[in-house]
Amino acid sequence: MTTTSQHSGIPTGKEAREIDAVVVGAGLAGLHMLHKLRELGLSVQVYEAGGGLGGTWYWNRYPGARVDVKSMYYNYSFDPELEQEWEWTEKLPPQPELLRYINHVADRFDLRKDVQLRTRVTSAVYDDAAARWRITTDRGDAVSARFAIMATGCLSAPKMVEIPGIETFRGRSFHTGNWPEQDVDFTGRRVAVIGTGSSGVQVIPLVAEAAAALTVFQRTANYVLPAGNHAIDPEFQRDIKSRYREVRKANRESSFGIARPVATTGALEVSEDERNAFYRSVWEDKDSELVSMLTGYTDTLTDEVANETAAQFIRDRIAEIVSDPAVARLLQPSGLFGVKRPVLGTNYYETYNRDDVRLVDAAATPLTAVTASGLETTHESFEFDDIIYATGYDAMTGALAAIDIRGRGGASLREKWADGPVTYLGLAVAGFPNLFTITGPGSPSVLSNMAVSIEQHVDWITDAIEVMRSAGVTTMEAESDAEQEWTRHVGEAGDMTLYPKVDSWYVGSNVPGKPRVMYAYIGGVGAYREKCDQVAADGYDGFTLTQ
Ligand code: N01
């Protein structure tokens, strides 16, 4: 920690309402942050672009949307009564249940009164002299706040395809990450889905059931593991609730925010039979986790040969499920397993056995245009009533870059991150005092159970603000050296794995021109938490605190 002294207290623009903190976003992160800051006695304004609370779970209303982490582990842990009173109904709760939960939390802790909906923050500009952030919105709001906390989400800036004519389509267009609030009926319609990531895999089977005909445009096949979703076992729910403290602790100390037995053997150290028996047990076990297939052996994510054993097991299952061998071959991924985001599906491969579902190879015959009546590829014209873009996000940095964030001396965050995000712990940025990013780039975030990582950041930020207040500190700012070193470490940790070898949004390759770096920290949730706690225990080592 470095301490300096600085004059402060010059009021910012006349019309700006002065408050203690602005939180951008009212999803799981923003609402929790609001609650904690209020407990500290701070005045807080939350701005939320959506028409309701919930962030991801407000926007992703497409048929089939559900979380792929077990309900008992994907929820808030901050209030023992809350975690006891809420009853989950499914292993992997669907979007409406998650939204009900989030709204229940908002009501229970009276959070709504400090949230302004349908309001997009457009700029956050730091006033050096006043040591305050001036925040403006698309609805003309202006507030001046000591703290600016970005709870903007990692997957909240939807990305469309880079093909011409999108606006010319006369039918209905949807992006999975910006789904309408009203129910959408696909009965009797000819529907296209572009994209076979987590969103496409969830939406495809349900749209297929309703539509007259569904055409799926797949550019890269994904490894889709059976979700094994089912009604929650009441005994399981009771058991977890009876030992929630121990369960939470284990999740927090784990690699991915979901406690798993620690692997001690490499996949190549055991016989093929033993390996396949393990893979089959994960495939068939209705209680397996998203990460079960990744965490059984020590080397799945670090050794290509080991990785291939899991990959081939899944390819074999695809061939068993899909009756047309040509379709099965197209659905069989050729690349590494698990270093693109693992995907869980329900009836996904089975859906391709329907007569009214067609799979188009958008790698061999790329999409070239959206037309008034449908889509064109290099080989064919298609007519559709509806197009669903399941084309993903400008992940990790997209939502932050959408805001004009300017720190000391008017420096732009977008420009600072032109070659990739540079952060200290994924929490703070040099030159941007008192600005915190919840699950920001350079933290485990998307490589973990988000509920665990969000709470860790919210708690860390709350503690930091509390310490600042009691020590009479006005600003906390990441130091440039610490930030450089951390960012280098994030990259090196990624380089020790197979992640950088594959094109994916984890490395930014889905957005043309986006720097190819590792956007999340793969060092593990538990180790990362220890590092953050150590930084705090050492008096916020790597931060400059100014009186
Ligand atoms: O987005 P994606 P997503 N022509 O980027 C394709 C979380 N999530 O919304 O791979 C044809 O994964 C693109 O093809 P390719 C989860 O973390 C979780 O599905 O680039 N295709 C790809 O298939 C997830 O990872 C859940 O070759 C084109 C797809 O669009 C993250 O959100 C549910 C194309 C995009 O896949 C993002 O998932 C949903 C083109 N021109 C989301 N352009 C849960 O289950 C793009 N594509 C909790």
Residues whose N, C-alpha, C, O or C-beta is under 5 A from the ligand:
A	BS01	N01	R66 V67 D68 L155 V161 E162 I194 G195 T196 G197 S198 S199 G200 F217 R219 T220 R341 A362 L367 A390 T391 G392 Y393 W505
